[in-house]
Amino acid sequence: MLKVLVVEDEEMIRKGIVLAVDWAALDCMVVGEAANGEEGLAAAQRLEPSLIITDLKMPKMDGLEMIRQLREKGNNAYVIILTAYDSFSYAQTAIRLGAVDFLLKPFHDGELEQAVMALRQRMEEKKKVSTETWAPDTGLKKGDKSKYVLQAMDYIGEHYANPNISVGEIAENLGISEGHLSHLFKKETDDTLLHYLTRYRIHKAMELLKDCRLRVYEVAEQVGYRDITYFSATFKKMVGVSPSEYQDIS
């Protein structure tokens, strides 16, 4: 059973994670919660959790510094990051510090459970393969593969507004094959590059729609959609309301 520590400064989100998730069904148990990095650091040292679920931007000590200090103290707990796009660069650094996954706020019902289940699957796979090499047939080390995944994320962050962006274009920019990049990205993030691109665009659209001066078609164009009908349908599927409805309630 995984012992879970939840570190999140927004009480409603923290309580929602602690109380709304069926942890027993995931073979997990929440052993503690903390409202900032300082509390999280102390709780992690005291409770020795197997998994830490943490926000990045928090008062007193942010999640990144908490993870860094835990690693310096020899704590190797698995870490799942909760982050918004304005702290995306921090999330990348957290991955370099050994975070196994990250969820983009606002995340939807079931996404956290999927992340935990994906972690369990990786833990099982880890038992079956060498801890040094993830892909013996290619000779690539985990760090090498993470580099490509992070570079792909960087590329999307810089070019998401381009309606013609494709997996092939990203792979060519990184100097590896499209199939190889797709495989690495899926294995390390449990998501496809195209779905990640869509999520990135929709979250950017959510930020832009808070500016009531922008029209929906303008937002669609700024996040890489030429077809406003397709944009609206995609937005509603992911967010639960249409772009105009979201703009009205923001």
C-alpha positions as CSV (number, residue, x, y, z in Angstrom):
1,M,0.0,0.0,0.0
2,L,1.3,3.4,-0.9
3,K,1.4,6.0,1.8
4,V,0.3,9.4,0.4
5,L,1.1,12.9,1.6
6,V,-0.9,15.8,0.0
7,V,0.7,19.3,0.0
8,E,-1.6,22.1,-1.3
9,D,-2.2,25.6,-0.1
10,E,-5.7,25.9,-1.4
11,E,-7.8,24.1,1.3
12,M,-10.7,23.2,-1.0
13,I,-8.5,21.5,-3.5
14,R,-6.5,19.8,-0.7
15,K,-9.6,18.5,1.0
16,G,-11.0,17.4,-2.3
17,I,-8.0,15.3,-3.0
18,V,-7.9,13.8,0.5
19,L,-11.6,13.1,0.8
20,A,-13.1,12.7,-2.7
21,V,-10.6,10.2,-4.1
22,D,-11.2,6.5,-3.3
23,W,-7.7,5.9,-2.1
24,A,-8.5,2.4,-0.8
25,A,-9.4,1.3,-4.3
26,L,-6.0,2.5,-5.5
27,D,-4.3,0.5,-2.7
28,C,-3.3,3.8,-1.1
29,M,-3.7,5.5,2.3
30,V,-3.4,9.3,2.9
31,V,-1.1,9.6,5.9
32,G,-0.9,13.4,6.1
33,E,-1.6,16.8,4.5
34,A,0.2,20.1,4.5
35,A,-0.7,23.7,3.4
36,N,2.8,24.8,2.2
37,G,6.3,23.5,1.4
38,E,7.6,24.0,5.0
39,E,4.8,21.9,6.5
40,G,5.2,19.4,3.6
41,L,8.9,19.0,4.2
42,A,8.4,18.4,7.9
43,A,5.5,15.9,7.3
44,A,7.5,14.0,4.7
45,Q,10.4,13.5,7.1
46,R,8.1,12.5,9.9
47,L,5.6,10.3,8.0
48,E,7.9,8.9,5.2
49,P,5.3,8.7,2.5
50,S,5.7,6.6,-0.6
51,L,3.9,9.3,-2.8
52,I,3.8,13.0,-2.4
53,I,1.1,15.0,-4.3
54,T,2.1,18.6,-4.3
55,D,1.3,22.0,-5.7
56,L,4.3,24.1,-6.9
57,K,3.3,27.7,-6.0
58,M,2.7,27.9,-2.2
59,P,3.6,30.4,0.5
60,K,6.6,30.0,2.8
61,M,8.3,27.4,0.7
62,D,7.2,26.4,-2.8
63,G,6.9,22.8,-3.9
64,L,10.0,22.9,-6.0
65,E,12.2,23.9,-3.1
66,M,10.5,21.3,-0.9
67,I,11.3,18.5,-3.5
68,R,14.9,19.7,-3.8
69,Q,15.4,19.6,-0.1
70,L,13.8,16.2,0.2
71,R,16.1,14.8,-2.5
72,E,19.1,16.3,-0.7
73,K,18.1,14.5,2.4
74,G,17.9,11.2,0.5
75,N,14.1,11.1,0.3
76,N,13.1,9.2,-2.8
77,A,9.3,9.4,-2.6
78,Y,7.4,9.4,-5.8
79,V,6.1,12.9,-6.6
80,I,3.0,14.0,-8.6
81,I,2.9,17.7,-9.4
82,L,-0.2,19.9,-9.5
83,T,0.5,23.0,-11.7
84,A,-1.0,25.7,-13.7
85,Y,0.6,26.9,-17.0
86,D,2.0,30.0,-15.4
87,S,4.3,27.7,-13.5
88,F,5.1,25.4,-16.3
89,S,8.9,25.9,-16.2
90,Y,8.8,25.0,-12.6
91,A,7.0,21.8,-13.5
92,Q,9.8,20.9,-15.9
93,T,12.4,21.5,-13.2
94,A,10.4,19.3,-10.9
95,I,10.5,16.5,-13.4
96,R,14.3,16.8,-13.5
97,L,14.2,16.4,-9.8
98,G,12.4,13.1,-10.2
99,A,8.7,13.9,-10.3
100,V,6.9,11.1,-12.0
101,D,3.9,13.0,-13.4
102,F,2.1,16.3,-13.3
103,L,-1.5,17.4,-13.6
104,L,-2.5,20.7,-15.1
105,K,-5.0,22.7,-13.1
106,P,-7.9,22.6,-13.2
107,F,-7.7,18.9,-13.6
108,H,-10.8,16.8,-14.1
109,D,-12.4,13.9,-12.2
110,G,-10.5,10.8,-12.7
111,E,-7.2,12.3,-13.8
112,L,-5.5,12.0,-10.4
113,E,-6.6,8.4,-10.1
114,Q,-5.3,7.7,-13.6
115,A,-1.9,9.3,-12.7
116,V,-1.7,7.1,-9.6
117,M,-2.6,4.0,-11.5
118,A,-0.1,4.9,-14.2
119,L,2.6,5.2,-11.4
120,R,1.7,1.8,-10.1
121,Q,2.0,0.3,-13.6
122,R,5.4,1.9,-14.0
123,M,6.4,0.5,-10.6
124,E,5.5,-2.9,-11.8
125,E,7.4,-2.5,-15.0
126,K,10.4,-1.2,-13.1
127,K,10.6,-4.5,-11.3
128,K,10.9,-6.3,-14.6
129,V,13.5,-4.2,-16.3
130,S,16.9,-2.8,-15.4
131,T,16.8,0.3,-13.2
132,E,19.6,1.8,-15.4
133,T,18.2,1.4,-18.9
134,W,14.6,1.9,-19.9
135,A,15.1,0.8,-23.6
136,P,18.1,-1.5,-23.9
137,D,17.5,-1.9,-27.7
138,T,18.2,1.8,-28.3
139,G,20.8,2.3,-25.6
140,L,19.0,5.3,-24.3
141,K,19.1,6.2,-20.7
142,K,16.1,7.6,-18.7
143,G,17.7,11.0,-18.7
144,D,18.1,11.0,-22.4
145,K,14.5,10.1,-23.0
146,S,13.3,12.8,-20.4
147,K,15.3,15.3,-22.4
148,Y,13.4,14.7,-25.5
149,V,10.0,14.8,-23.7
150,L,10.9,18.1,-22.0
151,Q,12.1,19.5,-25.3
152,A,8.8,18.5,-26.9
153,M,6.9,20.3,-24.2
154,D,9.1,23.4,-24.6
155,Y,8.4,23.3,-28.4
156,I,4.6,23.1,-27.8
157,G,4.8,25.9,-25.3
158,E,6.5,28.1,-27.9
159,H,4.5,27.1,-31.0
160,Y,1.0,26.1,-29.8
161,A,-0.5,29.1,-31.7
162,N,0.7,27.6,-35.0
163,P,-2.3,25.8,-36.5
164,N,-0.1,23.6,-38.6
165,I,2.1,22.2,-35.7
166,S,2.4,18.4,-35.9
167,V,4.1,15.5,-34.2
168,G,6.3,15.2,-37.3
169,E,7.4,18.8,-37.1
170,I,8.2,18.5,-33.4
171,A,10.2,15.3,-33.9
172,E,12.1,16.9,-36.9
173,N,13.0,19.9,-34.7
174,L,14.4,17.5,-32.0
175,G,16.3,15.4,-34.5
176,I,14.5,12.1,-33.8
177,S,11.9,10.1,-35.6
178,E,8.2,10.8,-35.2
179,G,7.5,7.2,-34.0
180,H,10.3,7.3,-31.5
181,L,9.2,10.6,-30.0
182,S,5.5,9.4,-29.8
183,H,6.6,6.3,-28.0
184,L,8.8,8.1,-25.5
185,F,6.2,10.8,-24.8
186,K,3.5,8.2,-24.2
187,K,5.7,6.1,-22.0
188,E,6.8,8.9,-19.8
189,T,3.6,11.0,-19.6
190,D,0.9,8.4,-20.2
191,D,-0.5,10.9,-22.8
192,T,-0.1,11.4,-26.5
193,L,1.6,14.4,-27.9
194,L,-1.5,15.5,-29.8
195,H,-3.7,15.2,-26.7
196,Y,-1.1,17.1,-24.7
197,L,-1.1,19.8,-27.4
198,T,-4.9,20.0,-27.2
199,R,-4.9,20.3,-23.4
200,Y,-2.2,23.0,-23.6
201,R,-4.2,25.0,-26.1
202,I,-7.5,24.7,-24.2
203,H,-5.9,25.8,-20.9
204,K,-4.3,28.8,-22.7
205,A,-7.8,29.5,-24.2
206,M,-9.2,29.5,-20.6
207,E,-6.7,32.1,-19.6
208,L,-7.5,34.3,-22.6
209,L,-11.3,34.0,-22.2
210,K,-11.0,35.7,-18.8
211,D,-10.4,38.9,-20.8
212,C,-14.0,39.8,-21.8
213,R,-12.6,42.1,-24.5
214,L,-11.5,39.2,-26.6
215,R,-14.1,37.4,-28.8
216,V,-14.2,33.7,-29.0
217,Y,-13.0,33.5,-32.5
218,E,-10.0,35.7,-31.6
219,V,-9.1,33.3,-28.7
220,A,-9.5,30.4,-31.1
221,E,-7.0,31.9,-33.5
222,Q,-4.5,32.8,-30.8
223,V,-4.4,29.2,-29.6
224,G,-4.0,27.6,-33.0
225,Y,-7.6,26.9,-34.2
226,R,-8.8,28.1,-37.6
227,D,-12.2,26.4,-37.3
228,I,-14.2,28.1,-34.5
229,T,-16.8,25.3,-34.5
230,Y,-14.1,22.7,-33.9
231,F,-12.5,24.8,-31.2
232,S,-15.8,25.3,-29.4
233,A,-16.6,21.6,-29.5
234,T,-13.2,20.7,-28.2
235,F,-13.4,23.3,-25.5
236,K,-16.8,22.1,-24.3
237,K,-15.6,18.5,-24.3
238,M,-12.6,19.3,-22.1
239,V,-14.0,22.0,-19.9
240,G,-17.7,21.1,-19.7
241,V,-19.1,24.4,-21.0
242,S,-18.8,26.3,-24.2
243,P,-16.2,29.1,-24.6
244,S,-18.8,31.8,-24.4
245,E,-20.4,30.2,-21.3
246,Y,-17.0,30.0,-19.7
247,Q,-16.3,33.7,-20.5
248,D,-19.6,34.7,-18.9
249,I,-18.8,32.9,-15.6
250,S,-15.1,33.9,-15.4
